Amino acid sequence: MREAHYPGRAPVDAYGDGGFRFADMSHRGSILCLPSGIYGWEPADPSALTPADFAKVIAEAAQVEILLVGTGKELMRLPAELRAAFKEVRISADPMSTGAAVRTYNVLLAEDRAVAAAFIAVD
């Protein structure tokens, strides 16, 4: 099966029911929104996030200043190991609920900011 990938930047039009709508498409599950496009993303448990889950983000670090991490229905603090990995590549990572992260992402994207996002899907 081919990895889910939308090759562009687009605002997120809707979220919930276990997925997201963007660019007149929908995706079931979590997503990464990067300068290179929007990708399907495996993590579903915010308490188990590791630097390996963010390999694509770290690979594009030169184009990312702010990373919004939507941690599901509730705000959860990022693990220390993950915060250290982002600090090393000079990315400011801001965790928040997925809903707040989607809204913030759309505003920063409209302002043409160097933003990326990792959204954990919510029901």
N, C-alpha and C positions, 0 to 999 in steps of 0.2 A: 504494500500500500504506500502511496506517495505521501510525503509529509505535507500537511496543510500549510499553505503560504500564499499570502496576497502581496504582490510585489509593489507596494506603495504605502504612502501614509494616508490614513483616513480617520475621521472622527468615529467614535463608537456611538451608534444611534440608539442602541438599547442593550440592556443586560438583564439577566434573570433566567429562570427556567433552565438553569444549567448551561447557559451559553451567552453569546453576544451577537449583535447585528452591526454590520459596518459595510460600507460600499455596496449597498443593495444585495448583500449576502448574509448568511448566518453561519455561525460555527458553534458546535456543541463542545463544551469543555473550556478550559482556561486558555488564555492567549498572551503572547508577547507582542508589544507594539514597538518596533525599532525603526531607526532611520531607513533600513533596508527593506522594511515591509512588516506585515503582520503574520505571525506564525502561531500554529497550534502549539500548546504548551502542556506538558504532562502534570505538573504539580497540582494537587487538589487539597493538600493539608498544609496550611501556612506554618504550623509549628515544626514541620519537617524540612523546610527549605534549606538548601546547601549552596555553596558557591557553584557547584557543578550544574545546578538548575539554571544558573545565570550565565553560562558560558557564552551564549550569543550576545548578551548584553556587554560582557567584558570584552569580547572581540571587537565590538563597535564603540568602545569607551571614548575614543577620540572625537566621536560625533555626538556624545551624550553628556549633558551637564546634570540633568535632573532625571532620576528614575523614580517613578511612582509605583509603589507595590500595593496592589489591592489585595488585602488579606482575607477576603470573604465578607461575611456579614459583620464581623467585629474587627476592630483595630487590634493588631497583635504586634508586639515588638519583634524586630528582626534579630536573629541569633547573632551573637558577638562575632563569630567567625565570618558571617556574611557581611556584617558592617565593616569589618577589617578588609575584606576583599574589595569592597566598593571604594573604601578610602584609598587603598593602594593604587587604584586606577583613576582617582579623582572624580568619582561619581557621587553626587549627593543623593542618597536613597531615602525616600519618605514613605513609610508605611501608613496606610489608612484603610478604612473599609473599602470594598470594591466599588460601591456606589460613589463615594467621595472621590476615589481615585479616577473613575471614569469621567466625572464632571470636571475635575481639575485638569486631566489630560486634554480634554476637548478644548478648554480655555487656552492652555499653553500651546497646543497645536495651532489654534487659530491665530495666536500671537507669533507664530513661526519660531518658537523657542526650541532649543536643543533638548527635547524631552523624549523619554522612552517610558514604557509602562509594562508591568507584569500584572495581569489581572487573574485572580483565582475566581472561577465561576461560582455563582451563587444560585440557589433554587428560588 
